[in-house]
Amino acid sequence: MVTTDTTITPIAPIDLASQYLRLKNDIDGRIAAVLSHGRFILGPEVESFEREIAEFCGARHAVGVSSGRDALVIALWAHGIGAGDAVFVPSFTFAATAGAVVSAGASPVFVDVDPDGFLMAPDDLVRAIERTAEAGRLRPKAVMPVDLFGIPADYPAIGPIAEAHGLAVIADAAQSVGGSLGGRAVGALAPITATSFFPTKPLGAYGDGGCLLTDDDSMASLFRSIRVHGQEGDERQQRKGMTGRLDTMQAAILQAKLAVFPDELDARERVARAYDAGFGDIVTAPHRPDGTRSAWAQYTIKSDRRDAIAAALAAAGVTARVYYRYGAHLHEGFREYSDGPGSLPVTEGLAHRVLSLPMHPYLTDAEIDRVIAIVRQAAG
């Protein structure tokens, strides 16, 4: 039986308290400004933050919305995707990706991932597209790669595949703002990028929030209309819409956090490199393709002794988490869209081997060393 020694200072997966102490004066002042002007819905901070995050990501437009999942749904609606349409998504990710497709009325088609980087496998994407087209039940319409754990998907490979089959590309970058590939920032790697500002993300608010990034003027206008009930111009509803706006208070908080985000990204990279060096080959460290910078939403190792490592960490007061215990194709809510167990072998194999360790900019050297020592002992 595993017991936790309560006299040991715990190490949490993230540390929002330390971040707040660093930013307290700025965040408190920005919140006070919102309370003073009282424009709580689409106030001036929303537009300011949209400009700032668009510039940071190298995109022409940023449209703040209510959550990462709503960002995906808005992007799908803007493409006219709905009933009878197929959207290709990786199974090894959070359920919101496939869930957004279902919310749009379309059908998710699950794709396996590569065993090293956990990202959508281009060769399996081709297989899934061809198989769906041959079956003739669904119209292939879009591919939605996921930038898992902070690392961008293989857009240089996925883009040409999508173009060859007439598919839109919508990047699910809920975990990867701050990352880059080939010198281009997340937000400029796909025609449309959706992200989340959930509090645990590398750039997180103090509640739900998200945004859409694009260089397409027409798409940006559609996003802005859909997020406000489908209204446009004279305020009549012109199209299907939702209540999907980024809250002014959250935008103000995000402005404060964005100011220190580059420094926090550097700190996350420092933690990742320390883990790399400390683990050696005792576990499999996260794979980073050449030319890639991770935003380090998670530092996810692989080991056949995953459960023993997790138990040892828990006993020592260190919280590690498994993302993900089940591929989305094995979730009960997606059963009608799935070919069942055995259909995506890489995803199903990873679910038994992955473990995400504490990862945030405020980990101390002593805490990092402690995590490394526990992992090495349990894995060895």
Secondary structure, DSSP 8 states (H G I E B T S, - for coil): -----TTS--B-S--HHHHHHHHHHHHHHHHHHHHHH---BS-HHHHHHHHHHHHHHT-SEEEEES-HHHHHHHHHHHTT--TTEEEEEESSS-THHHHHHHHTT-EEEEE-B-TTT-SB-HHHHHHHHHHHHHH-SSEEEEE--B-GGG----HHHHHHHHHHTT-EEEEE-TTTTT-EETTEETTSSSSEEEEE--TTSSS--SS--EEEEES-HHHHHHHHHHTBTTEETTTEE-S---B-B-BHHHHHHHHHHHHHHHHHHHHHHHHHHHHHHHHTTSSB-----TTEE---S-EEEE-TTHHHHHHHHHHTTB--B-S-SS-GGGSGGGGGG---TTSSHHHHHHTTTEEEE---TT--HHHHHHHHHHHHHHH-
